[in-house]
Amino acid sequence: MLLEIHDNLVPPKLVKDIFESIHQPVYKFGQKSNPADTFGFWIAHITQETLASVKPLNNLAEIVDDSITKGRFDVARMYVNAYNYGDCPTLHSDHDSEGFFTLLYYANPEWQVNWAGETIFYNDARNDIIRAVYPTPGRIVFFDSRIPHSARAPSRVCDFIRYTIAMKLVRNTKQ
C-alpha cells in the first residue's frame, strides 16, 4: 500500500504562515479516532470557505495538488489535529475501502527530537510497526487510508501543541 514522505515542497515562509493561520483559538475538544475511545483531542475543521479565504492554507492545497495528487483526488474532508502532552491518540485506519487516501502535513515551524510526536504506521495485523514518521516542519505524508496508524502525543518536555493538517482524499474519475 502507498506510503510516501515528501520533504521540502513547502517553502519555509509558507510553513511559518500556515502555522500562524492555524495557531488560533478555534479548536473543539472531544474528537476521537475511534468511537469507543475514552479520551478525545482537539480539532478544527477546515471548510471550503476557510480554505478559500486563508491564503496559506490555499497555497498548501495548491502545492499538494501540483506536486502530489495532480488532480487525481477530491478532498472529502480537511481539518487540523492539535495534540498536547498527555493526550492519548489511538491506533486506527481512516478508511476500510480501496481508493481512499490520507495526506498529513506537519504544521509546526520547529520540532525537536525529544518532543516525540511521531506518526506510527502499523502492519495489517496491527501488531508491528512498519514505519515511524518524524514530524519534520513542512513534511507531508501521503498514504493509503487503510494503513493502520496513530499519532504520538508530544512528550513532557515539549511546551508546544503538535499540529497536523489532515486531508481525507478520494480518488476521482477525472483521470
C-alpha positions in Angstrom: 0.0 0.0 0.0 1.1 3.5 -0.7 3.1 5.4 1.9 5.1 8.4 0.7 7.1 11.1 2.5 7.6 14.4 0.8 10.0 17.0 2.3 10.9 20.5 1.1 7.8 21.0 -1.0 6.6 23.8 1.3 8.8 26.9 1.4 10.0 27.9 5.0 8.0 31.2 4.9 4.8 29.3 4.0 5.5 26.8 6.8 5.5 29.8 9.2 2.4 31.4 7.6 0.4 28.1 7.8 1.4 27.7 11.4 0.3 31.3 12.2 -3.0 30.7 10.4 -3.9 27.6 12.4 -2.4 28.6 15.8 -5.7 30.3 16.7 -8.4 29.7 19.4 -10.8 27.8 17.1 -10.4 24.3 18.3 -13.1 22.0 19.7 -12.2 19.3 22.2 -13.5 15.8 22.1 -12.6 14.4 18.6 -11.9 10.7 18.8 -10.0 8.4 16.3 -12.3 5.5 17.3 -15.9 5.9 18.6 -15.1 3.7 21.6 -12.0 5.8 22.7 -12.2 7.1 26.2 -10.2 10.2 25.6 -10.5 12.9 22.9 -8.3 15.5 21.3 -8.5 19.0 19.8 -9.7 19.5 16.2 -10.6 22.4 13.9 -12.4 21.7 10.7 -11.3 23.5 7.5 -14.3 24.3 5.3 -14.2 25.2 1.7 -14.9 28.8 2.7 -11.9 28.7 5.2 -9.7 27.2 2.5 -10.6 29.9 0.0 -10.2 32.8 2.5 -7.0 31.7 4.3 -4.2 32.2 1.8 -1.6 30.0 3.4 -4.0 27.0 3.6 -5.0 27.6 0.0 -1.3 27.7 -1.0 -0.7 24.4 0.8 -3.6 22.8 -1.1 -2.2 24.1 -4.4 1.3 22.6 -3.6 -0.3 19.3 -2.7 -2.3 19.2 -5.9 0.6 20.3 -8.1 3.2 18.1 -6.6 1.5 15.0 -5.1 -2.2 14.4 -6.0 -2.0 16.0 -9.5 -5.8 16.4 -9.9 -6.5 12.7 -9.3 -8.2 13.2 -5.9 -11.1 15.1 -4.4 -10.9 16.4 -0.8 -13.6 14.8 1.2 -12.6 16.4 4.5 -9.9 18.7 5.8 -9.1 19.6 9.4 -6.3 20.4 11.9 -5.4 18.0 14.7 -3.9 19.5 17.8 -2.2 17.3 20.4 -0.8 18.3 23.8 1.4 16.3 26.2 -0.9 13.8 27.9 -3.3 13.3 25.0 -4.0 9.7 24.1 -4.2 9.2 20.3 -5.2 5.6 19.4 -4.5 3.2 16.6 -6.9 3.5 13.7 -7.4 3.4 9.9 -9.0 6.3 8.2 -11.0 4.2 5.8 -11.6 0.5 5.1 -12.1 0.7 1.3 -9.7 1.0 -1.6 -9.4 4.3 -3.3 -9.2 6.5 -0.2 -6.1 8.3 0.8 -4.9 10.5 3.7 -2.4 13.3 3.5 -0.8 14.7 6.7 1.0 18.0 6.8 3.2 18.6 9.8 2.4 22.3 10.6 4.8 23.2 13.4 7.6 25.5 12.3 10.0 23.9 14.7 10.3 20.4 16.2 12.9 18.8 18.4 13.7 15.1 18.6 13.0 14.9 22.4 9.5 16.3 21.8 8.3 12.9 20.4 5.1 13.4 18.3 5.8 10.9 15.6 3.2 9.2 13.4 3.5 5.5 13.7 2.3 3.2 10.9 1.5 -0.5 11.6 1.1 -3.7 9.6 -2.4 -5.0 8.7 -2.4 -7.3 11.8 -1.7 -4.2 13.9 1.0 -5.9 15.9 4.1 -4.4 14.5 5.4 -1.0 13.4 6.2 -0.7 9.7 7.3 3.0 9.7 7.7 5.9 12.1 7.5 9.4 10.6 9.2 12.2 12.5 7.1 15.5 12.4 9.7 17.5 10.5 8.3 21.0 9.9 6.6 21.2 6.5 6.8 17.5 5.9 3.9 15.8 4.0 3.0 12.2 4.3 0.6 10.7 1.7 -0.8 7.2 2.3 -3.5 4.7 1.7 -6.2 5.3 4.2 -6.4 1.6 5.0 -3.0 1.6 6.7 -3.4 1.5 10.5 -1.6 4.4 12.2 -1.5 6.5 15.3 -0.1 9.9 16.3 2.1 10.1 19.3 1.4 12.9 21.7 4.2 15.3 22.4 6.5 14.4 25.3 6.5 16.2 28.7 9.5 18.4 27.6 7.5 19.8 24.7 5.8 23.0 25.5 4.1 23.3 22.1 0.9 21.9 20.6 1.6 19.3 17.8 -0.3 20.4 14.8 -1.1 18.3 11.7 -3.3 19.3 8.8 -5.2 16.2 7.6 -6.7 15.9 4.1 -9.0 12.9 3.5 -9.0 12.2 -0.2 -11.0 10.0 -2.5 -9.7 9.0 -6.0 -11.8 10.9 -8.6 -12.9 9.7 -12.0 -11.4 12.6 -14.0 -8.3 10.7 -14.9 
